[in-house]
Amino acid sequence: MPGAMIDFPGGREDVLQPRERVVIITGNYGSGKTEVAVNWTLSLARLGVAPLAIADLDLVNPYFRCREAAALMERHGIQVIAPRGEQFHSELPIVLPEIKGQLRRDQGVVVLDVGGDDVGARVLHSFAGSIGAHEMLQVVNAYRPFTDTVDGCVRIQEEIEAASGLVTTGIISNAHLMDDTDVDVIVRGAELAVRVAERRGLTFRFLTAMRPLAAAAAERTGLPVLVLDRWMVPPWKAKPREVGPLFKV
């Protein structure tokens, strides 16, 4: 399948391995955190990380949630924890027992894709006492409102921490302007994200780039790069599906 084998320019696979068994992905609305979470989880499956699970905790954005790529990830051996059937589009945290079970395991990796901003991060309080050693990574898109400055990024970060009761441990740069993204956009965004990490004494984990730009971004920055393939497609761009008649007559 095109895009399933996710590679890392410069042979930096070790840098992109999770540092704890529980990985929490946060970020404000429009940061692209779900695309990052899905691609990173697929990359871990490619590296043989197992057991591997991803939990959909995005209760804010109905259009870009990792459950939309559930079939793809399950084909690669990833357990996707999300509502099913009639509850697929639910915005309620209705799968807490399964998530708590993952958090209590002592093997494998579980990725939590948490809703944007402090509102979405409040759901993490549901797991008080269940989350042990973990990474909580803020995805930063320097071209979104409120995260186009270091101060703005730190403000969002502090709001998420206050709402979740957890502390951010690292930064991921996901700088993009959708179809207008070029290498300069990625480089400038990474520079801002590095400054955010330095301001708060955090680890800069990696930057992201769509596949055609990844090698050039790695060469320009010297930073580890997670290659992205676009899996999160808004409904207004999705190809129309064939549907049957609405009523039988």
Secondary structure, DSSP 8 states (H G I E B T S, - for coil): -TTTS---TTS-GGGGS-SSSEEEEE--TTS-HHHHHHHHHHHHHHTT--SEEEEEE--S-SSS-GGGGHHHHHHTT-EEE---GGGTT--S---HHHHHHHHT-SSSEEEEEE-SHHHHHGGGGGGTTT--SEEEEEEE-TTSTT-SSHHHHHHHHHHHHHHHS----EEEE----GGG--HHHHHHHHHHHHHHHHHHT-EEEEEEEEHHHHHHHHHHH-S-EEEE------TTTS-------SS--
